[in-house]
Amino acid sequence: QTVTNACLELFFLEKDPSDETMCEFIYDNLKKAHPENVSKIENNTAGGWKKFWREAIQSLARNEFRTRRANYVRNIKSAISNTFGKVFLGEIPGQKVSFDEIANWKNSTNVLWAKKNLWSQVKDSDKDDDTYINRITSQVFKEEKFTTNNCLFVIAVVDLIFDVDVQTTTLSGETITKCMKKLLPFSEMLTLECRSFL
């Protein structure tokens, strides 16, 4: 349970952490929650914590991260459909469709309109900051989770889903992280834009 909670906490800070970052973060959390057990591992296991990490926890933690990230990507896809309407956008293609089907969906008139208008005020809304991207973000994360990292994550996933040059809607952590890094110079402005809706 402590490992799962630590992964959740770390996920809100970093979406694709290195194994070393995960190891240190989980170690710190386990040491706070179960100091006696961590001491036993360090003192009674040949190779200490690092060996225990590699053999017992690393793959579980990586899997927890992949699962959590995939769940949030699913939530973002659902929020996109809810925001623009499933009838308007059509079904967002899954992983078992052809490149042609993905390209057709991404190049459809309504999807291109949605991409172009992400940062626009929602039709029939009287609030200037009621934009489509804000509605998507607020469906994915609660207000207290509107961190820069989380806002960038949502924006990156939405951008990749709508990007006609990305011929998939199944997104790896590496792909999302690369897109987040490209958005990083604009992070303050993007985060303020997302938070302004609250």
Stockholm file with secondary structure:
# STOCKHOLM 1.0

chainA/1-198         QTVTNACLELFFLEKDPSDETMCEFIYDNLKKAHPENVSKIENNTAGGWKKFWREAIQSLARNEFRTRRANYVRNIKSAISNTFGKVFLGEIPGQKVSFDEIANWKNSTNVLWAKKNLWSQVKDSDKDDDTYINRITSQVFKEEKFTTNNCLFVIAVVDLIFDVDVQTTTLSGETITKCMKKLLPFSEMLTLECRSFL
#=GR chainA/1-198 SS CHHHHHHHHHHTTCSSCCHHHHHHHHHHHHHHHCHHHHHHHHHHSTTHHHHHIIIIIHHHHHHHHHHHHHHHHHHHHHHHHHHHCHHHHCCCCCTTSCHHHHHHHHTSHHHHHHHHTTTSBCTTCCCTTCBHHHHHHHHHSCGGGCCHHHHHHHHHHHHHHHCTTCCCSCCCHHHHHHHHHHHGGGHHHHHHHHHTTC
#=GC SS_cons         CHHHHHHHHHHTTCSSCCHHHHHHHHHHHHHHHCHHHHHHHHHHSTTHHHHHIIIIIHHHHHHHHHHHHHHHHHHHHHHHHHHHCHHHHCCCCCTTSCHHHHHHHHTSHHHHHHHHTTTSBCTTCCCTTCBHHHHHHHHHSCGGGCCHHHHHHHHHHHHHHHCTTCCCSCCCHHHHHHHHHHHGGGHHHHHHHHHTTC
//
